[in-house]
Amino acid sequence: MTTTSKIGRPPTATTRRIRRLSRLASLATAVAFVTAACTGATPESPASGEPAAVALPATPVGERAQWVVDVLNGDDELATTDIEAAISPVMLEQVPAEQMLAVFNQMRDARPWTPTELTESPSGLVVQLHSTDAPLQMQISVDEQTLINGLLFEQPPADRTPAASWNELEKNVGALDAETSMTVTPLDADAPGQRIIDVAGEQTKPLGSVFKLYVLGAVADAVAAGTLSWDDSVIITDDTRSLPSGELQDLPSGTLVSVRDAAQKMIEISDNTATDLLIGRVGRDAVEAQLSTMGHHDAAANTPLLTTREFFQLGWAPEFAEARTTWASRSIDERREVLRSMPAGRLNLASFDLSSTAWQNRVDWFADASDLVDAHVALQQKAQRAGGEPVREILSANPGLRFDTDVWNSVSFKGGSAPGVLAGSWLLERTDGARFVITLQATSEDPAALADPALIFGNVEDATALLVAVAPTP
């Protein structure tokens, strides 16, 4: 199979219909990008040529995944009460039961659906579903009450051939449909910052949730200054509650969460509510200052720094359409006035149309490759101070992709996504002590160009394989 961006198969009428309807269910995964860190088994195909079914695990999320499969394959009429018994109330606020019912009924047209492969991740399950009409990938997660709080159906990732050289990798990145920058930077070379690969690394591009690195930096500095402790608490309210990704948005108002736990969730599962709680605790100005402290070349491009709530409201709420289209041309004071005008209380995700993009209006967070390299280096330095030990643990809790632990001793990761935006940043430490930072930022005004993150981030896996042969500096 070719390694250019044209990989894939044309969608059938059924997949187009399901993809259109399942956008409603997929909103629970907006902004954050969290990929599976564990692998699942791929079954052998039976003699009939049809792929063999795999058993879903006997876990809460596995049982809910089996419920979905049974519903899709069932003949009995499905009612909204069936949906309400399995889907969390928070998700039903975002995607009403009637709309979920429409998704399931449309998918029944392509039954039977057979689970053929599964992958377990910190946030749930990814299940490959086979149908002769429309093979799909299902991502599913559950809350503490074992109700479904995240459900996404999408076309499975395309097959790709790994790059065998740096030149081939550079060509593959340049051939992607989305405008993509990618850099690989050794940190301990004789010429610091001299990149092994540099595809448009000088371009300033949107970050999505990668901006949370700067929030973590502000928290770490507050702890070092003695104005904050990892054991201090932040409190969830409707005014601080953001939209998914994450878990904290599902907890009741008044729930206390430790700073340590909030920081962990902010990085590991890209929890948006955790992020906004921490910004509120250290202060927006402290995070804005952290941009310069951690080496950002143009902190003013992110001033005022948006919370995730404000990002959703500015980017997609109908009442902020005019502010959205003029955001890039407004002064910093005018931007702050817009943010002050935003309503408090619970956000209504169902009223936002996330099928459009907002980054081209400068509604996002922005940096270039050098900024991300400097941010990761700064965080590692903060981790070495007294009281900074949790920083390294937090950054390495979710490596984002699969890495060979015999080669890589530690992987710090933060990724991000939004409509038309996909970004990732890794600081990798090899077992011989050599360190590298990989950055990848992709944008498109057509969100469909980024519909297959595995195709784009597969280039990062290729880079890590090639880095195995890069000799350490004497």
VEXPA-681908 format. One line per field, with one value per residue (C-alpha): x, z, y; residue in one letter; residue number from 1. Coordinates in steps of 0.2 Angstrom, whole numbers, plus 5000, padded with zeros to 4 digits. Example, Ala and Ser with C-alpha at 12.3 -4.5 7.8 and 13.67 -1.06 7.14 Angstrom:
<atoms>
c1 [5062;5068];
c3 [5039;5036];
c2 [4978;4995];
aa [A;S];
i [1;2];
</atoms>
This chain:
<atoms>
c1 [5000;5007;5013;5006;4991;4979;4978;4961;4945;4930;4916;4900;4883;4882;4898;4895;4878;4885;4899;4887;4876;4890;4898;4885;4892;4910;4909;4913;4931;4933;4950;4960;4970;4974;4979;4980;4996;4992;4990;4976;4976;4972;4963;4966;4952;4942;4941;4925;4936;4926;4937;4935;4926;4935;4928;4926;4933;4922;4925;4913;4918;4919;4901;4895;4904;4895;4879;4882;4886;4870;4860;4867;4864;4847;4830;4819;4813;4825;4817;4824;4822;4835;4847;4844;4848;4865;4871;4877;4865;4880;4882;4863;4863;4875;4868;4849;4843;4833;4849;4858;4843;4845;4863;4860;4845;4855;4869;4857;4856;4873;4872;4879;4893;4907;4921;4937;4950;4952;4964;4963;4968;4968;4952;4942;4942;4944;4935;4936;4919;4917;4902;4902;4895;4904;4919;4921;4931;4921;4929;4920;4922;4912;4910;4911;4893;4898;4887;4894;4901;4910;4906;4913;4911;4923;4932;4946;4964;4971;4986;5003;5021;5033;5047;5064;5074;5074;5072;5057;5049;5051;5042;5028;5025;5025;5012;4999;4983;4984;4997;5009;5025;5037;5053;5065;5078;5092;5094;5112;5121;5136;5126;5110;5094;5102;5087;5088;5072;5063;5047;5041;5047;5047;5029;5018;5003;4988;4992;4975;4978;4997;4995;4992;5011;5011;4998;5008;5023;5013;5007;5025;5032;5018;5023;5041;5037;5027;5010;5003;5004;5001;4989;4979;4961;4951;4933;4921;4907;4895;4906;4922;4915;4921;4916;4925;4937;4940;4931;4929;4915;4904;4907;4894;4897;4906;4918;4935;4950;4968;4980;4990;4975;4969;4987;4988;4971;4975;4990;4986;4968;4968;4954;4947;4939;4955;4964;4952;4952;4971;4971;4959;4969;4986;4978;4977;4991;5003;5000;5002;5019;5024;5024;5039;5047;5047;5054;5039;5045;5028;5018;5007;5000;4992;4986;4974;4976;4960;4953;4945;4927;4931;4939;4922;4912;4922;4925;4907;4894;4882;4881;4900;4900;4905;4919;4925;4928;4936;4946;4963;4961;4956;4968;4972;4961;4946;4949;4949;4932;4925;4930;4923;4906;4905;4891;4894;4886;4885;4889;4877;4888;4873;4871;4889;4892;4909;4910;4917;4935;4940;4959;4960;4952;4966;4954;4966;4983;4999;5017;5031;5042;5056;5043;5038;5056;5059;5043;5048;5065;5059;5047;5061;5071;5056;5054;5072;5068;5063;5044;5044;5045;5027;5030;5040;5028;5013;5021;5026;5009;5002;5016;5003;5009;5017;5035;5048;5052;5068;5074;5065;5068;5055;5043;5035;5020;5006;4995;4980;4966;4952;4942;4955;4969;4980;4996;5008;5025;5036;5052;5060;5075;5084;5091;5108;5104;5101;5086;5076;5060;5048;5035;5021;5007;4994;4980;4967;4951;4943;4942;4940;4958;4963;4950;4964;4976;4985;4990;4997;5005;5012;5026;5031;5032;5043;5054;5056;5061;5074;5081;5086;5101;5106;5122;5123;5135;5152];
c3 [5000;4996;5010;5002;5010;4997;5007;5011;5003;4997;5010;5006;5007;5024;5031;5025;5034;5050;5050;5048;5062;5074;5074;5088;5098;5094;5102;5119;5112;5106;5108;5117;5107;5117;5108;5114;5123;5124;5109;5106;5097;5079;5075;5060;5047;5046;5031;5025;5022;5035;5049;5066;5080;5096;5113;5122;5140;5155;5162;5164;5148;5139;5144;5138;5121;5120;5124;5109;5097;5103;5100;5082;5078;5086;5078;5093;5092;5101;5113;5120;5137;5132;5127;5144;5154;5146;5142;5156;5159;5155;5138;5135;5139;5124;5113;5116;5117;5101;5091;5098;5093;5076;5075;5081;5069;5054;5059;5059;5041;5039;5051;5056;5065;5071;5083;5075;5085;5101;5110;5128;5133;5149;5143;5137;5122;5104;5095;5076;5069;5053;5042;5023;5020;5031;5043;5057;5073;5089;5103;5120;5138;5154;5170;5188;5187;5172;5160;5143;5143;5127;5111;5093;5077;5063;5048;5053;5051;5034;5032;5029;5025;5038;5031;5029;5030;5035;5017;5015;5031;5025;5009;5018;5029;5014;5005;5019;5014;5029;5030;5042;5051;5059;5068;5076;5087;5097;5114;5118;5101;5099;5090;5101;5091;5075;5068;5061;5051;5048;5038;5040;5058;5057;5055;5070;5070;5082;5097;5103;5120;5119;5127;5143;5145;5149;5162;5170;5170;5180;5192;5195;5197;5210;5220;5219;5226;5240;5235;5230;5235;5225;5240;5239;5232;5217;5217;5203;5199;5185;5181;5180;5171;5153;5140;5136;5134;5152;5167;5179;5169;5175;5193;5204;5209;5225;5222;5228;5217;5222;5212;5209;5202;5192;5184;5181;5172;5162;5154;5154;5147;5142;5155;5150;5166;5176;5165;5168;5187;5187;5177;5189;5204;5198;5188;5169;5170;5178;5163;5151;5159;5158;5139;5140;5155;5145;5129;5118;5104;5103;5119;5113;5100;5115;5125;5132;5135;5132;5145;5137;5141;5132;5117;5115;5117;5106;5093;5091;5101;5089;5100;5097;5078;5076;5089;5081;5064;5070;5084;5075;5072;5089;5102;5118;5128;5116;5117;5136;5135;5124;5137;5151;5142;5141;5151;5166;5171;5161;5143;5131;5119;5108;5103;5096;5078;5079;5061;5056;5060;5070;5070;5055;5065;5078;5089;5097;5105;5094;5094;5082;5084;5094;5106;5110;5111;5124;5133;5136;5141;5153;5161;5163;5172;5184;5188;5195;5208;5226;5225;5206;5206;5200;5184;5176;5182;5175;5158;5156;5162;5144;5130;5117;5105;5106;5111;5113;5132;5128;5118;5127;5145;5147;5135;5140;5129;5126;5111;5106;5093;5088;5071;5058;5071;5076;5086;5096;5106;5113;5123;5122;5133;5126;5138;5133;5139;5122;5122;5107;5105;5091;5086;5074;5070;5056;5050;5038;5035;5031;5047;5036;5031;5049;5052;5053;5067;5065;5047;5053;5069;5061;5055;5073;5076;5060;5068;5084;5074;5065;5080;5087;5075;5079;5089;5105;5106;5113];
c2 [5000;5017;5029;5045;5054;5046;5030;5023;5018;5028;5028;5019;5027;5019;5025;5042;5042;5034;5046;5061;5055;5049;5066;5069;5055;5059;5076;5068;5066;5084;5093;5080;5067;5051;5036;5018;5013;4994;4983;4971;4954;4952;4936;4925;4925;4909;4898;4907;4923;4933;4939;4929;4937;4942;4941;4957;4958;4955;4972;4987;4995;4978;4974;4990;4988;4971;4979;4991;4976;4967;4983;4985;4967;4966;4964;4970;4988;5000;5013;5029;5021;5008;5021;5031;5015;5013;5031;5043;5058;5070;5062;5063;5081;5083;5070;5067;5049;5052;5056;5041;5031;5037;5033;5015;5012;5018;5007;4992;4994;4987;4972;4960;4969;4958;4964;4958;4967;4977;4988;4993;5011;5021;5029;5014;5002;5003;4990;4986;4981;4972;4973;4968;4985;4997;4992;5004;5008;5010;5020;5018;5023;5022;5032;5027;5021;5010;5020;5025;5043;5042;5034;5037;5027;5031;5023;5012;5019;5015;5003;5012;5007;5013;5025;5016;5032;5050;5055;5044;5050;5068;5064;5055;5070;5082;5071;5072;5080;5092;5105;5097;5102;5089;5090;5078;5087;5079;5088;5082;5085;5095;5108;5110;5112;5104;5094;5077;5081;5098;5099;5117;5118;5137;5138;5144;5132;5128;5117;5110;5103;5104;5121;5112;5110;5128;5126;5112;5124;5137;5124;5118;5136;5139;5124;5129;5146;5139;5147;5130;5112;5097;5092;5107;5106;5114;5113;5108;5120;5123;5139;5129;5114;5112;5100;5083;5076;5071;5064;5079;5087;5072;5075;5084;5102;5104;5089;5093;5087;5088;5099;5083;5073;5087;5090;5071;5071;5086;5078;5060;5060;5079;5083;5100;5104;5099;5112;5126;5122;5124;5140;5147;5141;5149;5163;5166;5179;5166;5154;5168;5173;5155;5155;5167;5158;5142;5149;5154;5165;5175;5175;5189;5177;5168;5183;5182;5164;5155;5142;5127;5133;5150;5140;5131;5146;5158;5144;5137;5146;5155;5171;5173;5172;5190;5189;5173;5180;5196;5188;5189;5208;5213;5220;5211;5222;5219;5201;5201;5211;5197;5184;5194;5194;5175;5167;5156;5140;5123;5124;5116;5106;5101;5119;5119;5114;5106;5101;5118;5124;5140;5139;5150;5164;5162;5153;5141;5141;5143;5139;5133;5117;5127;5133;5115;5109;5123;5119;5101;5105;5118;5105;5093;5106;5110;5092;5092;5105;5100;5097;5095;5076;5074;5083;5070;5056;5066;5069;5051;5043;5042;5041;5044;5030;5013;5013;4999;5000;4990;5006;5020;5023;5037;5046;5063;5067;5079;5079;5089;5090;5101;5102;5104;5103;5088;5091;5080;5083;5070;5070;5053;5047;5032;5019;5025;5042;5051;5062;5069;5079;5075;5088;5086;5099;5097;5109;5109;5119;5102;5092;5076;5078;5074;5060;5047;5052;5035;5039;5055;5050;5034;5046;5048;5030;5029;5042;5033;5017;5027;5035;5018;5019;5037;5037;5046;5061;5056];
aa [M;T;T;T;S;K;I;G;R;P;P;T;A;T;T;R;R;I;R;R;L;S;R;L;A;S;L;A;T;A;V;A;F;V;T;A;A;C;T;G;A;T;P;E;S;P;A;S;G;E;P;A;A;V;A;L;P;A;T;P;V;G;E;R;A;Q;W;V;V;D;V;L;N;G;D;D;E;L;A;T;T;D;I;E;A;A;I;S;P;V;M;L;E;Q;V;P;A;E;Q;M;L;A;V;F;N;Q;M;R;D;A;R;P;W;T;P;T;E;L;T;E;S;P;S;G;L;V;V;Q;L;H;S;T;D;A;P;L;Q;M;Q;I;S;V;D;E;Q;T;L;I;N;G;L;L;F;E;Q;P;P;A;D;R;T;P;A;A;S;W;N;E;L;E;K;N;V;G;A;L;D;A;E;T;S;M;T;V;T;P;L;D;A;D;A;P;G;Q;R;I;I;D;V;A;G;E;Q;T;K;P;L;G;S;V;F;K;L;Y;V;L;G;A;V;A;D;A;V;A;A;G;T;L;S;W;D;D;S;V;I;I;T;D;D;T;R;S;L;P;S;G;E;L;Q;D;L;P;S;G;T;L;V;S;V;R;D;A;A;Q;K;M;I;E;I;S;D;N;T;A;T;D;L;L;I;G;R;V;G;R;D;A;V;E;A;Q;L;S;T;M;G;H;H;D;A;A;A;N;T;P;L;L;T;T;R;E;F;F;Q;L;G;W;A;P;E;F;A;E;A;R;T;T;W;A;S;R;S;I;D;E;R;R;E;V;L;R;S;M;P;A;G;R;L;N;L;A;S;F;D;L;S;S;T;A;W;Q;N;R;V;D;W;F;A;D;A;S;D;L;V;D;A;H;V;A;L;Q;Q;K;A;Q;R;A;G;G;E;P;V;R;E;I;L;S;A;N;P;G;L;R;F;D;T;D;V;W;N;S;V;S;F;K;G;G;S;A;P;G;V;L;A;G;S;W;L;L;E;R;T;D;G;A;R;F;V;I;T;L;Q;A;T;S;E;D;P;A;A;L;A;D;P;A;L;I;F;G;N;V;E;D;A;T;A;L;L;V;A;V;A;P;T;P];
i [1;2;3;4;5;6;7;8;9;10;11;12;13;14;15;16;17;18;19;20;21;22;23;24;25;26;27;28;29;30;31;32;33;34;35;36;37;38;39;40;41;42;43;44;45;46;47;48;49;50;51;52;53;54;55;56;57;58;59;60;61;62;63;64;65;66;67;68;69;70;71;72;73;74;75;76;77;78;79;80;81;82;83;84;85;86;87;88;89;90;91;92;93;94;95;96;97;98;99;100;101;102;103;104;105;106;107;108;109;110;111;112;113;114;115;116;117;118;119;120;121;122;123;124;125;126;127;128;129;130;131;132;133;134;135;136;137;138;139;140;141;142;143;144;145;146;147;148;149;150;151;152;153;154;155;156;157;158;159;160;161;162;163;164;165;166;167;168;169;170;171;172;173;174;175;176;177;178;179;180;181;182;183;184;185;186;187;188;189;190;191;192;193;194;195;196;197;198;199;200;201;202;203;204;205;206;207;208;209;210;211;212;213;214;215;216;217;218;219;220;221;222;223;224;225;226;227;228;229;230;231;232;233;234;235;236;237;238;239;240;241;242;243;244;245;246;247;248;249;250;251;252;253;254;255;256;257;258;259;260;261;262;263;264;265;266;267;268;269;270;271;272;273;274;275;276;277;278;279;280;281;282;283;284;285;286;287;288;289;290;291;292;293;294;295;296;297;298;299;300;301;302;303;304;305;306;307;308;309;310;311;312;313;314;315;316;317;318;319;320;321;322;323;324;325;326;327;328;329;330;331;332;333;334;335;336;337;338;339;340;341;342;343;344;345;346;347;348;349;350;351;352;353;354;355;356;357;358;359;360;361;362;363;364;365;366;367;368;369;370;371;372;373;374;375;376;377;378;379;380;381;382;383;384;385;386;387;388;389;390;391;392;393;394;395;396;397;398;399;400;401;402;403;404;405;406;407;408;409;410;411;412;413;414;415;416;417;418;419;420;421;422;423;424;425;426;427;428;429;430;431;432;433;434;435;436;437;438;439;440;441;442;443;444;445;446;447;448;449;450;451;452;453;454;455;456;457;458;459;460;461;462;463;464;465;466;467;468;469;470;471;472;473;474];
</atoms>
